[in-house]
Amino acid sequence: NTRVSVVKLEGGEVLAIEVDRYPEPCATASGKSLHRVIGGDGKPQSAPFYPRDQRSMRIDLGLLDFSAQPVESTDFEDLDPLEFERLRQAVARLRGDASLKTLSDPELAKALRLVETTGRGLTPNVAGLLLLGRPDILRKYLPTHGAVFQVLDALGNVVADDTPFESAAPLLRLFGEIELRFAARNREREVPVGLIRLPIPDYAPESFREAVSNALLHRDYSRMGAVYIQLHPDHLLIANPGGFPEGITLQN
């Protein structure tokens, strides 16, 4: 829907063209697809709207669940049996559905919708590879996956790069390694409370765990870029690729 109107201002009249936002990519009659961006000079301009950008837009609008997409050319053997056991331990530790612990590896993957049944058998989807895939398979088929853990000084210089050796490891293993590195640098001070001294860490481990979980699970895996966890002298910065879902802004 397009509306054209004349807006009267002190300096003259302005022709205003309003175009409603459309949830799907659009193109000209010749098949050319463009979208509006802010250029390097700070002014709006039209830029090519590539298929990768269109896919990210569908994800932002909630029209596409990228994690449910089957990863072609992979099969069930590309999933690591050790990660299945790590998943069962996580279910037990977090008091999840006890029946999941008794399932075989294929049954567990199907119950959690981490695989799709195809003509070749069980094919992992993106979520399945992220949780259970072997690192070499993740690097090959999901090169956007990765995390960086850094310690910076007051000037912003990196004084320690504690990035896990397998920064493209499956999520549960990667999360555990990040937790260990953070715990080694999360300083504590003792505060006297009556007759006892209570240890107070710089950051609550539960809060850190929740923030890193959100950064890893809710990032846009269709975009290049790693999750960054940076420990500064006076704050902790966690950033991931992607933006807010449609309709969410800093203001609301």
N, C-alpha and C positions, 0 to 999 in steps of 0.2 A: 504494500500500500504506500502510495506517494502523495504528499500534499504540497501544493505550491501556494505561497502567500506573499504579500508585500508588507514589510515592516517599516513603519515611518519612524525615522530618527531625526535628531536635530540637524545632522549634516546632510540629510537626504533620505532616499528610500532604498531599502535593501530587499532583494528578491530572496526569500527563504524557501529552500527545498527540504522537506522532511521525508525521510524514508524509514519505515518501520524495520526494526531488526528482524532478520529471517533466520530460523534455526538451521538451515541447510546451506551449503556452499552454492553460490550463484555464478553464472557465467554469461558472457555475451553470446549473441547468435552465432558467432564464429568459434565459440568454445573457449574464449579467453577468460580466465578467472583472476580477478584482482581483489585486494582488500585494502582498507585504509589503515595507515600506520603513521606514527610520528617519526619523521626523518631525523638525520643527524643535525640538521639546522634548526630543529625544534618546531618545524612546520609540518602540517599534515600532508601526506602524499599517498599515491596509490602504488602498491607493490605487488609482485606476483604472489598468488595464493597457491602454494605448492601442496601436493597431496599430503605431505607430512604435517603441514600446518592445518589442513582440513581435518585430519584425524585428531589432532590435539584439540581443535575446536569442538568436535563431536564429544570428546571426553569431558571437556569443561562444561558442556551443556547437559551432560548426563545421558547422551544418546548412544554412547558406546562404552561397554565394559571391556577395556583393553586387556585386563587380567584374565578374561574368560576366552580369549582368542587362542585356538590351537596353534602350536608351533610346528609348522610343517617340517618334514625331514628329521624329526626327532621321534624316538619311541620310548617305551617304558624302561628299557635298559639304560637310558641316559639319566635316570634318577638314582641317587646314591642310597644304598640300603642303610648306611650309617645315619643318614638324615631322617629316614623313617623312624629309626630308634630314638633319635633326638626328639622327633615330633611326639612320639608316645610318652617320653619322659616329661615333655612340656605339658601334655594333656594331664598327666598324673599330678605334676607340681601345681598346676593351676586349677585342679579339681574339675576338669572337664568331664565330658561324657565317658564314663568308665568303660562302656562297651567298645569304644574306639580302640582301646589298648589290646583287645583280643582279636582284632581283625588282621588278616594277612596284608602284606604291602599293597597288592592290587585293590583289595577291598577297601583299605583305608583311603587310598587315593581316590577311589570312586565315591566313597561316602562324603569326602570333603570337597568333591567336585574339582579335583586337581588334574583330572585327565578327561579326555573325550574318547568315546568309542568310534573308531573309524574302520575303514576297510582293511587297514594294516594292523588293527588291534587297538591297544590303548595308547593314545597320543597325548603327551603332556600339554597342558595349556600354559599360558604365561605365569599364572599363579603357581602351578605345579613346579615349573622350573625354578622359580624364585625361592620356593620353600625347600625343594628336594633335589634340585639339579646338581650335577657334578660341576665344579668350577670351570673346567675346560669347555663344557657345553654352554654354561652361562656366558662365558666370554665370547663364544662364537655366535650364539643366537640372541643374546640380550646384552649387547655391548653398552647399553645405557646404564646398566646396574653397577653400583659401586659406592663406596663410602670412604671418607677421609677424616681422620682424627688428628688435630693439630693443637699445639700449645704455642701461644703468642705472647710477646712481651708488651710493655706499655706503648711502644712505638709501632706495634702491629707487625713486627718481624717474627717469622716462625722460628722458635727456639727448639722445638721438638716436633717431629712428624711421626706420630705413633700409629700411622695408618696400618691396619692389619695386613699381614703378608698376603693373604687371600682377600683383597678388598672386594672381589667379585664372588665371594663365597655365598652359599645359600643363606637366606635371611636369619634363621635361628642360630647358625654358627657365627655369622657375622655379628649379630646382635650380642652374643655372649662375649666375643672378643672385644667389642667396643666397651662393654660393661667393665671388663677386667682392666682395660687401659684407663678408663675414667676413675675407677675405684682407687687405683694406685696414685692418682693425682688429686683426689678430692680430699683436701686437708680438713682436719678436725681441730676444734679448740674446746677445752673443758670449761664449763660454766658451773660455779658452785650453786647448788640448790639445797639449802638446809645443810644437812650433814653429808651429802653426797655430791660428787662432781659429775655433771652430765655432759657427755661428748656431743658437740653440735658440729655437723659437717658443713662445709661451704654450701653444698647443694644436697637436697634430700634425694637419696638414691631412687625413691619411688617416682619423684617428679622427673628426674633425668630419664628413667626407664620409659615413662609415658611419652615424653617429648621425642625421644629417639624412635620409639615405636611409630608415632605419628609421622615422623619424617621419612621413615623407610617404607611404611605401608601406604601412605597417601601421596607419595610423589607421583609425578607423571613419567611413567616408564617409557613413553613414546618419545621423550625428548632426551637429547644428550645432556650429560652433566651428572656429577656425583652428589651424594648427600654430604654436606660439610658439617662437622662438629668441631668447633673451635673454642678452646678454653683460654679466655683472656684474663688479665690480672683482676678485673673488676666485674666481669660478666661472662656468661656462657652464650655462644651463638650457634644456633642450629638452623641450617638452611637446606632446602631441597628444591629441585627443578619443578616448575609448574606454577599455577596461579590459583586464585580463589575459584570455586564453582560459580557458574553463572548466577548473577544476582547478589553475590556477596562482595562487599567492598570494605575498605578500612573504616569507612564512616558508619556502617551498620553492623 
